[in-house]
Each structure stands twice: as C-alpha cells, then as structure tokens.
Amino acid sequence: MNLAKYLCYAALGSLALGACKKGPPTSTKPGKYSSTTGLEYNTEQGMKVADYQGIPEGPGLVFIEGGRTVLGSAEEDVAMTRDNVERTVTIASFYMDEAEVANIHWLEYLHFVRKDSAEEFYQSALPDTTVWARELSFNDPYVDYYLRYPGFRYFPVVGVSWLQANDYCTWRTAKVNEKLAGEGDIEDGGKKKGGGLFGKKKSADATADAAAGGAEGTGKSKIAIENGNTLPNYRLPTEAEWEYAAQALIGTQETGNENQENKRIYPWDGRQVRNPYGKKMGQFLANFKRGRGDYAGIAGSLNDGAMITEYVYAYPPNDYGLYNMSGNVNEWVQDIYRPLSFQDEEDLNPFRRNGFLDKAEGYDKKGYQSLIDDHVRVFKGGSWKDVAYWLSPGTRRFMAEDSATAAIGFRCAMINAGSNK
C-alpha cells in the first residue's frame, strides 16, 4: 500500500517537474525574462516584447519552400547566347503570387492612386494600351477593351513597364499593411480603437506612446517591424527565385532522398507540351504560339484555346500551386541583364542588382553594338506569342525597364521573414 502511494507521488512529481520545464526561448515564446540579462520584459523600464504568432498571411501568396537546386538552361541553346549555364545554388524560402497580376487588380490600383495621389502620378500609372496596336493587324478592339472590359477582368495586365510594376508592388505593400493595421484596431466588442497605420490617436497617453516609438510604447495597435504585425514588402521576384519556383522540382522529389535526380524542361514532367494523362490527354499545358500563324488551333478543335492572353487560372498549376509560370505572358523579374550573371553571382540567393563586376561601360551601346546598360531588365516564361522554346524556365531575355509590350506582365513575391522553412 505504501509502495503504491510512493509510486503515485513519484509520478505526480515527475509531471510537475515536466510542466515547469519550458525549454529554450523561441520567437513566439520569448519568455518573461531576458535569457542573457535576466531582466524582465514588458515592464515600465524594461524592453517591450510584443506577442508574435508568425508572419501574417499575405493575400494571393503561395509558400515556396527553398533549397538546393540547379539553375540554368535545360533546353538546347538555339539562340547561342550561353547566358544561363547550369550551376548549383541555394534559394531561401519565399512567397509568390499564385497567378499573374490581372486587369482587375491594376484597375483597383488605379482607383486608389486617383484618390490618393497627384494626377501626374495617376497618368504615369496607366498601362500603355497601344501595345496591342499594329499597322498590319486589326487588334484595335484590344486597345480599347482589353484593360477595362469586364470579360477581361482576370486576364493578365499587360502594357506595364518594369518601373510601373515596381510602383504597384510599393502601393500593394502599403495597402495590405493598412488593412492589417485596421484589423488590429478592432476591439473584441467590434468597436474601432484609436491609432493604427493611418489612424489618429486621441488620448494624451496615446500621443506619448507615438512619441516613444513602435515597440517601446504602450499602444496595442502600434504598427512596427518589431511587433511583427506588418507584412514584408511585396516586390518582383529575383530571376533565381522565379526560375526556382517555375521548375517546382519539389513535385519530383522522393521523401528522404537528398539527391535531386530529376530535371524538368518545363514546369511539368516530360519533354512534351501536351497533357499525357486523363480526360484532358493531348491538350496543351500552356498558352503559347504553336507555329507560324497558329495561336490556338482550328475551329471545332481548338487546343490551348487562346488567340491572345488567357484567364490567369487557366491550365493546371505546377507543383507549388503556381499558375501560368510558362506561357500566357512573360513576367518581369528584379534583375538587370548581364550575359555572364551565372558566373558572377553568389551561390546563395543569387541576384544582380547593378553592374558590379560587369560594368555597363564594357558594352558599346552608344556605338549601337549592344543593347545592354544598367536599365535593361530580365523577363522570363514565354507568352501567348512565343514558341514553345521560351516556355522553359531557364531561358531569359531582356528589355528596357521603361518599355512595355502586349506579351509581358508580372507577379509579386515576398520574403519569408523569421524562418528558414
């Protein structure tokens, strides 16, 4: 009997000791006291440590798990550019839009820009709809209707330059964080609290809090990086991020196998551009130009079904859940173009932001021997007016950052802050 009691007390004691052991601090559970000084957090004199439950969810984004991969052209280099030779790199995890930015999204942008900005900036944000116009082609309806007609709402926006795409990313960051700030100002009773990203604090305590700065004040709704209640910036993906996400080799990887034993020419398996399985067998997996004068097939047996651009969610997504990473429209990326970027860039998160190690002065643009300078940007992916060769993620082309065409759009990306996974 005494032995049974002893064992019972021992078990209870073990449970109590286990409950007391909290383990090492983490970003979401930093503890009440500093692990280096022993000072208490969140006191009148102590440092304020906000409650953090992880990065907020960004609208429209898909998580892209990073890792080691081989970037570079997997197709025959028919253009003989040799500007994307295969090499091994590591890409950190990030987020990317599941689909291309569509006309309705750009019209939303124009709506708020017209309300909040000068007329001059609004005019600069308008897409160039004349990119559809051709002297020897009747594309006139697209000039007038493609951007604004409701039937084209979820078709990719085109006629947008690299500079305009960057402005959109800046606006989207501010607007999404403004919404997060508004949600943070809602009390349990449903009433809106003072403060927030663009709100005005009315009390003297709140004013003092604002003067004290983000994480150091007492306002619960203060928006600051230290509080973890804002999203990182929306931006254009780097070329390496875009190519890595387009490959989506995660879909070919066997669990527990650390070797990447498969490679893809396109964002799907196989060497063909047609669906090899099921009821849709034989249908094209992307929107591209099949051959000279053939954009969609013949009446009664249309294949990809798109003479120009198509619905941004058309065609099956790749293994990351991203739509139209090949075809429909090419997409701007952050990098400036250099033919030897593959050998100059770092092997961790490679990115070319300028002419470092490969100055623009080395290219004779003034003498019309080259088109390369510090204002040409890379675009990738192939489009509705490109042949299948350009659908391969390893292919790359470039154009001036202030130029636009009817075959280039974009999608946004975002870092995965505070985590390697």
C-alpha positions in Angstrom: 0.0 0.0 0.0 2.8 2.4 1.0 4.7 1.4 -2.2 1.6 2.3 -4.3 1.4 5.7 -2.7 5.1 6.3 -3.2 4.8 5.4 -6.9 1.8 7.7 -7.2 3.6 10.6 -5.6 6.7 10.0 -7.8 4.6 10.1 -10.9 2.9 13.3 -9.9 6.2 14.8 -9.1 7.6 13.9 -12.5 4.6 15.5 -14.2 5.0 18.7 -12.2 8.7 18.9 -13.0 8.0 18.3 -16.6 5.4 21.1 -16.7 7.8 23.5 -15.1 10.5 22.9 -17.7 9.7 25.3 -20.5 12.6 24.6 -22.9 14.7 27.2 -24.7 13.0 30.5 -25.7 11.7 31.0 -29.3 10.5 33.9 -31.3 6.8 33.1 -30.5 7.6 32.2 -26.8 10.5 34.5 -25.7 9.6 34.1 -22.0 9.0 36.7 -19.3 12.7 37.4 -18.7 15.8 38.0 -20.9 17.8 34.9 -21.3 21.1 36.9 -21.2 20.5 39.6 -18.6 17.6 38.2 -16.5 15.8 41.5 -16.8 12.0 41.3 -17.1 10.3 42.2 -20.3 7.3 44.5 -20.7 7.7 46.5 -17.5 7.7 50.3 -17.2 11.5 50.4 -17.6 12.0 47.1 -19.4 12.1 46.4 -23.1 8.7 45.8 -24.7 8.4 42.4 -26.4 5.3 42.1 -28.5 3.2 38.9 -28.8 4.2 37.3 -32.1 2.5 34.3 -33.7 4.3 34.3 -37.0 4.2 36.3 -40.2 0.7 37.5 -41.2 -0.9 35.8 -44.2 -0.4 37.8 -47.4 -3.4 37.9 -49.9 -2.8 35.8 -53.0 0.5 34.4 -52.0 1.8 30.8 -52.1 4.6 29.5 -49.9 7.7 28.4 -51.9 9.9 26.1 -49.9 13.5 26.8 -50.7 16.5 24.6 -51.0 19.4 23.5 -53.3 18.8 23.3 -57.0 20.4 23.5 -60.4 19.5 26.7 -62.3 20.2 27.2 -65.9 19.0 26.4 -69.4 17.8 22.8 -69.6 17.0 23.1 -73.3 19.2 23.4 -76.3 20.6 26.9 -76.6 19.3 27.6 -80.1 20.0 31.3 -79.7 23.7 30.6 -78.9 23.6 33.1 -76.1 25.2 30.9 -73.4 23.9 33.3 -70.8 22.4 30.8 -68.4 24.9 28.0 -67.9 23.8 25.4 -65.4 25.1 25.8 -61.8 24.1 24.7 -58.3 22.7 27.3 -56.0 20.5 27.6 -52.8 17.4 29.7 -52.7 15.8 30.7 -49.4 12.1 30.0 -48.9 9.8 32.8 -50.0 6.2 33.6 -51.1 4.9 34.2 -54.6 1.6 35.2 -56.2 -0.2 32.1 -57.3 -1.2 33.9 -60.5 -0.2 36.8 -62.6 -1.5 40.3 -61.6 -4.7 40.7 -63.6 -6.5 43.7 -65.1 -8.9 43.9 -62.2 -6.0 44.2 -59.8 -4.5 47.0 -61.9 -7.8 48.8 -62.1 -8.1 48.6 -58.3 -4.6 50.2 -58.1 -5.6 53.0 -60.5 -8.8 53.6 -58.4 -6.8 54.2 -55.2 -4.0 56.1 -56.9 -6.5 58.5 -58.4 -8.0 59.1 -54.9 -4.7 59.4 -53.0 -2.1 60.7 -55.5 -1.4 63.6 -57.8 -2.9 63.5 -61.3 0.6 63.3 -62.7 1.3 60.0 -60.9 -2.1 58.6 -61.9 -1.2 59.3 -65.6 2.2 57.6 -65.1 0.4 54.5 -63.7 -1.8 54.0 -66.7 -0.8 50.9 -68.8 0.2 51.5 -72.4 -2.8 50.0 -74.2 -1.4 50.9 -77.6 0.9 47.9 -77.2 -1.9 46.0 -78.9 -1.9 48.3 -82.0 -0.3 47.0 -85.2 -0.2 48.7 -88.5 -1.0 45.5 -90.4 -3.2 43.8 -87.9 -6.8 44.5 -86.7 -6.1 44.5 -82.9 -7.9 47.8 -82.3 -10.6 46.2 -80.1 -7.9 45.2 -77.6 -6.6 48.8 -77.4 -10.0 50.0 -76.2 -11.4 47.0 -74.3 -8.6 44.7 -73.0 -7.9 46.6 -69.8 -11.4 47.8 -68.8 -14.0 45.4 -70.3 -15.4 43.1 -67.5 -14.8 40.0 -69.6 -11.1 40.6 -69.4 -11.0 41.2 -65.6 -8.9 38.1 -64.8 -6.7 38.2 -67.8 -3.1 39.3 -67.1 -2.4 43.0 -67.2 0.0 44.0 -70.0 1.4 47.2 -71.3 3.1 47.6 -68.0 6.8 48.5 -67.7 9.2 47.2 -65.1 9.1 50.6 -63.4 5.3 50.6 -63.2 5.3 47.0 -61.8 7.7 48.2 -59.0 5.4 51.1 -58.2 2.5 48.6 -57.9 4.4 46.5 -55.5 5.1 49.5 -53.3 1.4 50.5 -53.3 0.3 46.9 -52.6 2.6 46.7 -49.6 1.2 49.9 -48.1 -2.4 48.9 -48.8 -2.2 45.4 -47.4 -0.4 46.7 -44.2 -3.0 49.4 -43.9 -5.7 46.7 -43.9 -3.8 44.7 -41.3 -3.5 47.9 -39.2 -7.2 48.4 -39.4 -7.9 44.8 -38.3 -5.5 45.3 -35.4 -7.6 48.3 -34.2 -10.8 46.3 -33.8 -11.6 45.5 -30.2 -13.5 42.4 -29.0 -16.7 44.4 -28.9 -16.3 45.3 -32.6 -15.5 49.0 -32.0 -12.6 50.5 -33.7 -9.7 51.6 -31.5 -7.6 54.7 -31.9 -4.3 54.5 -33.7 -3.1 52.2 -36.4 -1.1 52.8 -39.5 -3.1 55.9 -40.7 -5.3 56.5 -37.7 -5.1 59.4 -35.3 -4.6 58.7 -31.6 -6.8 61.0 -29.5 -5.6 60.4 -25.9 -2.6 62.0 -24.2 -1.2 58.6 -23.4 -1.5 57.5 -27.0 0.3 60.7 -28.1 3.1 60.0 -25.7 3.2 56.4 -27.0 3.6 57.6 -30.5 6.5 59.8 -29.5 8.1 56.9 -27.7 8.2 54.9 -30.9 6.9 51.5 -32.1 7.7 48.7 -29.8 8.7 50.9 -26.9 5.3 52.5 -26.3 2.2 51.1 -24.7 -0.3 51.4 -27.7 -1.5 47.9 -28.5 -2.1 48.7 -32.2 1.2 50.3 -33.0 2.5 49.1 -36.4 6.2 48.4 -36.3 8.6 45.8 -37.6 9.5 44.9 -34.0 5.8 44.0 -33.3 5.7 41.5 -36.3 2.3 42.8 -37.3 3.2 44.0 -40.7 4.0 42.1 -43.9 7.4 42.4 -45.6 7.4 44.3 -48.9 5.8 42.9 -51.9 8.3 43.1 -54.8 9.2 41.5 -58.1 10.9 38.1 -57.7 14.5 37.8 -58.4 15.4 35.8 -61.5 16.7 32.9 -59.4 13.5 32.8 -57.3 11.3 32.9 -60.4 13.2 30.1 -62.1 13.3 28.0 -59.0 9.6 28.4 -58.4 8.8 27.7 -62.1 10.8 24.4 -62.0 8.8 23.2 -59.0 11.1 20.2 -58.6 9.5 19.6 -55.2 7.0 17.5 -57.1 9.6 15.1 -58.3 11.4 14.6 -55.0 11.2 11.3 -53.1 10.7 11.6 -49.4 14.1 11.2 -47.6 16.1 11.4 -50.8 18.7 14.3 -50.6 19.7 13.9 -54.3 17.8 15.8 -57.0 17.6 13.1 -59.5 15.1 14.6 -61.9 15.1 17.7 -64.1 12.4 19.4 -66.0 12.4 21.3 -69.3 9.1 22.9 -68.5 7.2 23.4 -65.2 5.7 19.9 -65.6 7.1 16.4 -66.2 8.1 15.1 -69.6 9.5 16.6 -72.8 6.2 17.4 -74.4 3.8 20.4 -74.0 0.6 18.3 -74.1 -1.1 16.7 -71.2 -0.3 13.0 -71.2 -3.0 11.9 -68.7 -6.7 11.5 -68.2 -9.6 13.2 -69.9 -7.6 16.1 -71.0 -4.9 14.0 -72.7 -3.5 15.8 -75.7 -4.4 19.3 -74.6 -1.7 21.9 -74.2 -0.5 22.7 -70.7 0.2 26.4 -71.5 -0.8 29.2 -73.7 1.8 29.7 -76.5 2.2 30.0 -80.2 2.2 26.6 -81.8 3.8 27.7 -85.1 3.8 30.4 -87.7 0.2 31.8 -87.8 -1.1 29.2 -85.4 -2.1 30.7 -82.0 -4.9 28.4 -80.8 -5.6 25.6 -83.2 -8.6 25.2 -85.6 -12.3 25.9 -85.1 -14.1 22.9 -83.7 -10.8 21.6 -82.3 -9.2 24.5 -80.5 -6.4 23.3 -78.3 -5.0 25.9 -75.9 -8.0 28.0 -76.9 -6.3 31.4 -76.6 -5.6 33.6 -79.5 -4.1 36.2 -77.1 -3.8 36.1 -73.3 -6.0 33.8 -71.2 -7.6 33.6 -67.8 -4.9 33.8 -65.2 -6.1 30.5 -63.6 -6.3 28.6 -66.9 -4.2 25.5 -67.3 -3.0 23.2 -64.5 -0.8 24.8 -61.8 2.7 23.5 -61.2 3.7 21.5 -58.1 4.0 24.7 -56.0 0.4 25.7 -56.9 1.5 28.5 -59.3 -0.5 29.1 -62.5 1.0 30.0 -65.9 4.6 30.0 -65.0 5.1 29.1 -68.6 3.1 30.9 -71.3 0.3 33.4 -71.3 2.6 36.3 -70.6 6.3 36.7 -69.9 7.0 38.1 -66.5 9.3 40.8 -65.2 11.9 39.9 -62.6 14.1 42.2 -60.5 17.5 41.6 -62.1 19.2 43.8 -64.6 20.5 41.8 -67.5 24.1 40.7 -68.0 25.1 37.7 -70.2 27.5 36.4 -67.5 25.4 36.7 -64.4 25.5 33.0 -64.0 29.3 33.1 -63.2 29.4 36.4 -61.3 26.5 36.0 -58.8 26.7 34.4 -55.4 25.5 30.8 -55.0 23.2 31.7 -52.1 20.1 33.7 -53.3 21.8 34.9 -56.5 20.7 38.3 -57.7 22.1 41.0 -60.0 21.1 44.5 -58.8 23.6 46.5 -60.8 26.7 46.3 -63.0 29.0 45.1 -60.3 31.9 43.1 -61.8 30.3 43.7 -65.3 30.1 47.5 -65.9 27.8 48.9 -68.5 30.8 50.8 -69.9 32.0 47.5 -71.2 29.1 47.3 -73.7 29.1 49.7 -76.7 25.5 50.9 -76.6 26.4 54.3 -77.9 28.0 52.8 -80.9 25.0 50.6 -81.5 27.0 47.4 -80.9 25.0 46.4 -77.8 21.6 46.9 -76.2 23.0 46.3 -72.6 23.2 49.0 -70.0 22.1 49.4 -66.3 18.4 49.9 -67.3 17.6 46.7 -69.1 15.7 44.1 -67.0 15.2 40.4 -67.4 11.9 38.8 -68.3 11.1 35.1 -68.4 8.4 32.5 -69.0 7.3 32.7 -72.6 4.0 34.1 -73.7 0.9 33.7 -76.0 3.0 35.0 -78.9 6.2 32.9 -78.2 7.0 29.4 -79.5 7.5 26.6 -77.0 11.3 27.1 -76.7 10.7 30.1 -74.5 8.4 28.2 -72.1 11.5 26.6 -70.4 12.2 28.4 -67.1 15.9 28.5 -67.9 15.5 30.8 -71.0 15.9 34.5 -70.4 15.5 37.7 -72.4 15.7 41.4 -71.6 14.1 44.8 -72.3 14.4 48.4 -71.2 12.8 48.9 -67.8 10.6 51.8 -69.1 9.3 49.8 -72.0 6.2 47.6 -72.3 4.6 45.1 -74.6 1.4 43.1 -75.0 3.3 39.9 -74.0 4.9 40.9 -70.7 3.1 41.0 -67.3 4.3 40.2 -63.8 3.6 38.7 -60.4 4.8 39.7 -56.9 6.9 37.9 -54.4 7.8 38.4 -50.7 10.5 37.1 -48.3 9.7 34.5 -45.7 10.7 36.6 -42.7 11.9 35.0 -39.5 12.2 31.4 -40.8 14.4 29.2 -42.9 11.4 26.9 -43.8 
